Amino acid sequence: MTDASIPQPSAGGAPTQPPAGGAPHRPATSARPSSGDAPRLRVLAAMSGGVDSAVAAARAAEAGHDVTGVHLALSANPKSFRTGARGCCTIEDSRDARRAADVIGIPFYVWDLAERFREDVVEDFVAEYEAGRTPNPCLRCNEKIKFAALLDKALALGFDAVCTGHYATIVTRDDGTRELHRASDAAKDQSYVLGVLDARQLAHAMFPLGDTLTSKDEIREEAQRRGLAVAKKPDSHDICFIADGDTQGFLADRLGTSEGDIVDEDGEKLGTHEGAYGFTIGQRKGLRIGHPASDGKPRYVLDISPVDNTVTVGPAASLDVTGLTAVRPRWCGTPPDGPGIYTAQLRAHGGECEVSAEPAADGAELRVRFTEPVRGVAPGQAVVLYDGTRVVGSATIATTERARPAAPRPEALGKGVSRG
């Protein structure tokens, strides 16, 4: 069975077709597939132990697919209980996933991917912060773990698709190609963290919750009706592998402390810090600056220099970005062959802004220009391009162009420390 021939029962019924002309389309109904209107697939359901993945697995099974549940053991030293743990890597989570699989009536396994997760997600996370960038580990996990390591193993074992509890939608066109679209409910949309998926990965992805036009409370009510004990379980928060939510403490344990200066745009020292990795572009709180700005207005992190361990702060206006260059583009289908007008999302819970974007001739970079300046754009983040509701692709922000560039410090000239 080829990638292009696998039907996508992500939301229900026969594959959803876009309107004539290929305009972006969002499915309007939440009908689910049944054994009578969609082929029966072998589906591997990734079950985190939370309510979304449990309901997704239950819907896939109810649709008539041959579903097997799997919990990914991603932590080498998981906490036994969720008390004080806000992620999804506890022993209790694996037990919750197993109980949900038992209720659904599907086989269940635990796969140990802790080493792969450590190398591809955790170490990448630490290295990015050490380099002065702001990574999103959820994107990296989707790219490297759930739709690479997990998917590769699933295909090798004869499964047709990997099912997750993400809120996003896949639309199948007349020619059999697939498009990733936003979820029907924009408030729950998670397409941003799935923008790293390529055409092959989309061909084997299933998102049963993507066209759900119901609140999270109603998802929990559905879980309750299905007899799933996770119906009232709190959602995971923050970064799954940082159980207590203390990102700065997590980084300090691995990178140590290194005192450096906090300076203004003119290079005047305003305070000190214990590690430049503890800051991100656009940050306002936690700067520990001893005296206020001359105009009395708040100051924000404008630049992070790992070379000389210096953090530069300044007014909000200096955060305005007019363009950026991003690297490692990944396309959810055929790459654009020239410049185009899109909307872009720059963070998981951010809004959209209008941009023009063009891949470099060699395909290694993506150049983006904003119609209106935007703020808080940090190297390391992902820029995800949309055409209507359709996800075009994503890339990792490398450099930004400031509308009002910070004045270079004399001692920093020639060192290449400014990433703005």
HELIX and SHEET records of a PDB file:
HELIX    1   1 ASP A    3  SER A    5  5                                   3    
HELIX    2   2 VAL A   51  GLU A   62  1                                  12    
HELIX    3   3 ILE A   91  ILE A  104  1                                  14    
HELIX    4   4 ALA A  114  PHE A  117  1                                   4    
HELIX    5   5 ARG A  118  VAL A  122  3                                   5    
HELIX    6   6 GLU A  123  GLU A  130  1                                   8    
HELIX    7   7 PRO A  137  CYS A  141  1                                   5    
HELIX    8   8 ASN A  142  ALA A  149  3                                   8    
HELIX    9   9 LEU A  150  ALA A  156  1                                   7    
HELIX   10  10 ALA A  186  LYS A  188  5                                   3    
HELIX   11  11 SER A  191  LEU A  194  5                                   4    
HELIX   12  12 ALA A  199  LEU A  202  1                                   4    
HELIX   13  13 LYS A  216  ARG A  225  1                                  10    
HELIX   14  14 ALA A  229  LYS A  232  5                                   4    
HELIX   15  15 THR A  247  LEU A  255  1                                   9    
HELIX   16  16 ALA A  276  GLY A  278  5                                   3    
HELIX   17  17 ALA A  316  LEU A  319  5                                   4    
HELIX   18  18 PRO A  410  ALA A  412  5                                   3    
SHEET    1   A 5 PHE A 108  ASP A 112  0                                        
SHEET    2   A 5 ASP A  66  ALA A  73  1                                        
SHEET    3   A 5 ARG A  42  ALA A  46  1                                        
SHEET    4   A 5 ALA A 161  CYS A 163  1                                        
SHEET    5   A 5 ALA A 205  MET A 206  1                                        
SHEET    1   B 2 ALA A 168  THR A 172  0                                        
SHEET    2   B 2 ARG A 178  ARG A 182 -1                                        
SHEET    1   C 4 LYS A 269  HIS A 273  0                                        
SHEET    2   C 4 GLY A 260  VAL A 263 -1                                        
SHEET    3   C 4 THR A 310  GLY A 314  1                                        
SHEET    4   C 4 TYR A 300  SER A 305 -1                                        
SHEET    1   D 7 VAL A 321  TRP A 331  0                                        
SHEET    2   D 7 GLU A 365  VAL A 374 -1                                        
SHEET    3   D 7 GLU A 352  PRO A 359 -1                                        
SHEET    4   D 7 GLY A 340  GLN A 345 -1                                        
SHEET    5   D 7 ALA A 382  ASP A 387 -1                                        
SHEET    6   D 7 ARG A 390  ARG A 402 -1                                        
SHEET    7   D 7 VAL A 321  TRP A 331 -1                                        
END                                                                             
